[in-house]
Amino acid sequence: MTEESTPSPPSTARRRAPVGLLVGLGVIVALVGGLLFLRAGGESTDDAFVDGRSASVAPKVAGWIKVLSVNDNQQVRAGELLMAIDARDFEVARDAAAATLASDQAQLASARASLALAEATYRNNVTSADAALKEAQAAAVKADADLRRQQRVDARATSEQNLDAAVQAATTTTAQVADSRAKLAVARAGRESVAVARATVSPLESVVQGAEAALRQAVLNLSYTEIRAPYDGRVTKRAVEVGSYVQVGQSVLSLVSPEVWITANFKESQLDHIAPGAPVRVRVDAHPGLRLTGKVDSIQYGTGGRFSAFPPENATGNFVKIVQRVPVKIVIDDRERVLDQGLPLGLSVVPTVGR
């Protein structure tokens, strides 16, 4: 009787050979992938967008929109007229302020003329009175001397009439001196009228200064009726039409500057490989064929959460660690290409920092 032969089990070496081959291939693939990653280099994030400067344009005076010179998304230059408010009320206010200023200036001129006249009159009166006093004093001195001579001379060498005349002259000149002194005092009292005239001029000068300020404000308000572009840019979010009534500070449109950059929010664990000046490659989601290059400009000195409206408060009993993100500003090399492409603010991009 012949025994049936049974197949022998495969050897351990033959079973392990395919497993070892697969492990080896896996290691090779991992090494190649790592080399490719290192060659491609850097840190990447999809939490990034096109950023730039935009200004909300608002009127400084209220009124009806009379002229609208721009359309949505129109390119404008600095100083170009965007819209104009009906200026008739402001022209009337300017003219009224100018008339008030002219009237106040006339009153001030009249008050200054009165002051000049009072000062001149005062000086002339004082000078004249002083001169008259000195003349009277000189005459009194001479009359006194003549009287003393008449009194010392021998009675046979003069007459009673000469002596009476000398006494009369001395008395008259003494009275003239007293009168001149009184007139000089009256003339000097004229300084009070000068002070009154000067006191009238001072408040009128303040009134004129106020009227000048009011006129300047009226002229400024009139200029504010023309709303012009503060810089080169593109009109967005236009919210008015001809005939609309606008209030002071009301946003009528936004102006986006042509200067744009990338704001990328990298995880804090990625910052070790990111530094200012590092090269960056940028892929734009809206334009898959567009490839941009740039460099890291700066890293914000604080996480995004730290500057949010409600920053996190970690000093609590229950703490869960959350990976923070830090905004990184990336400037684009080919600025003209970006302008030609017209990248709106907020577009999603994927920057990769590295070689």
Secondary structure, DSSP 4 states (H G I P E B T S, - for coil): -PPPP-PPPPPHHHHHHHHHHHHHHHHHHHHHHHHHHHHH-SEE-S-EEEEEEEEEE--SS-EEEEEE---TT-EE-TT-EEEEE--HHHHHHHHHHHHHHHHHHHHHHHHHHHHHHHHHHHHHHHHHHHHHHHHHHHHHHHHHHHHHHHHHS-GGGS-HHHHHHHHHHHHHHHHHHHHHHHHHHHHHTTHHHHHHHHHHHHHHHHHHHHHHHHHHHHHHHHHTTEEE-SSSEEEE-----TT-EE-TT---EEEEEEEEEEEEEEEGGGGGG--TT-EEEEEETTEEEEEEEEEEEEE-SS-TGGGSSS-----SSS------EEEEEEEES-HHHHHHHT--TT-BEEEEE--
